[in-house]
Amino acid sequence: MLEFGRLAIDRPEIRDAYLRANKFLVANFVCILETVEALESVIFEVDSRRPNGKRKKSIKLIST
């Protein structure tokens, strides 16, 4: 029997489906963390021009 919170699951098919879904969510969360870490190591510079031709300041994302 799988217990979490106040809910206990004793049906194997429901328990297995829950565990598979949980593994999927954890795997997606790990992918998100890896993506964020990769983005933190890169500096982004965005230059755009205003209608009058003057340049805006660059926007930079720098790892902290």
C-alpha positions as a Markdown table, in Angstrom:
| # | Residue | x | y | z |
|---|---|---|---|---|
| 1 | Met | 0.0 | 0.0 | 0.0 |
| 2 | Leu | 1.3 | 3.5 | -0.9 |
| 3 | Glu | 0.5 | 6.2 | 1.6 |
| 4 | Phe | 0.9 | 10.0 | 1.2 |
| 5 | Gly | -0.9 | 12.6 | 3.2 |
| 6 | Arg | -4.2 | 11.2 | 4.3 |
| 7 | Leu | -4.7 | 9.2 | 1.1 |
| 8 | Ala | -3.8 | 5.5 | 1.0 |
| 9 | Ile | -3.7 | 3.7 | -2.3 |
| 10 | Asp | -4.1 | 0.0 | -2.2 |
| 11 | Arg | -5.1 | -0.8 | -5.8 |
| 12 | Pro | -1.9 | -1.7 | -7.7 |
| 13 | Glu | -3.0 | -0.2 | -11.0 |
| 14 | Ile | -3.7 | 3.2 | -9.4 |
| 15 | Arg | -0.5 | 3.0 | -7.3 |
| 16 | Asp | 1.6 | 2.2 | -10.4 |
| 17 | Ala | -0.1 | 5.0 | -12.4 |
| 18 | Tyr | 0.6 | 7.4 | -9.6 |
| 19 | Leu | 4.3 | 6.4 | -9.4 |
| 20 | Arg | 4.8 | 6.6 | -13.2 |
| 21 | Ala | 3.2 | 10.1 | -13.2 |
| 22 | Asn | 5.4 | 11.2 | -10.3 |
| 23 | Lys | 8.6 | 10.0 | -12.0 |
| 24 | Phe | 7.5 | 11.9 | -15.2 |
| 25 | Leu | 7.0 | 15.1 | -13.2 |
| 26 | Val | 10.3 | 14.7 | -11.4 |
| 27 | Ala | 12.1 | 14.1 | -14.7 |
| 28 | Asn | 10.5 | 17.3 | -16.2 |
| 29 | Phe | 11.5 | 19.3 | -13.2 |
| 30 | Val | 15.1 | 18.1 | -13.5 |
| 31 | Cys | 15.1 | 19.2 | -17.2 |
| 32 | Ile | 13.8 | 22.6 | -16.2 |
| 33 | Leu | 16.5 | 23.0 | -13.6 |
| 34 | Glu | 19.2 | 22.0 | -16.1 |
| 35 | Thr | 17.8 | 24.5 | -18.6 |
| 36 | Val | 17.9 | 27.3 | -16.0 |
| 37 | Glu | 21.5 | 26.4 | -15.0 |
| 38 | Ala | 22.5 | 26.5 | -18.7 |
| 39 | Leu | 20.8 | 29.9 | -19.2 |
| 40 | Glu | 22.4 | 31.3 | -16.1 |
| 41 | Ser | 25.8 | 30.7 | -17.6 |
| 42 | Val | 25.1 | 32.7 | -20.7 |
| 43 | Ile | 24.9 | 36.5 | -21.1 |
| 44 | Phe | 22.1 | 37.8 | -23.3 |
| 45 | Glu | 22.4 | 41.1 | -25.0 |
| 46 | Val | 19.4 | 42.5 | -26.8 |
| 47 | Asp | 19.9 | 45.6 | -28.9 |
| 48 | Ser | 17.0 | 47.3 | -30.6 |
| 49 | Arg | 16.6 | 50.5 | -32.4 |
| 50 | Arg | 14.0 | 53.1 | -31.6 |
| 51 | Pro | 12.0 | 54.7 | -34.3 |
| 52 | Asn | 14.2 | 57.8 | -34.2 |
| 53 | Gly | 17.3 | 55.7 | -34.9 |
| 54 | Lys | 18.9 | 56.0 | -31.4 |
| 55 | Arg | 20.0 | 52.8 | -29.7 |
| 56 | Lys | 18.5 | 51.6 | -26.5 |
| 57 | Lys | 20.6 | 50.3 | -23.7 |
| 58 | Ser | 21.5 | 46.6 | -23.9 |
| 59 | Ile | 19.5 | 44.3 | -21.7 |
| 60 | Lys | 21.8 | 41.7 | -20.0 |
| 61 | Leu | 21.0 | 38.6 | -18.0 |
| 62 | Ile | 24.0 | 37.7 | -15.8 |
| 63 | Ser | 24.3 | 34.7 | -13.6 |
| 64 | Thr | 24.3 | 35.7 | -9.9 |
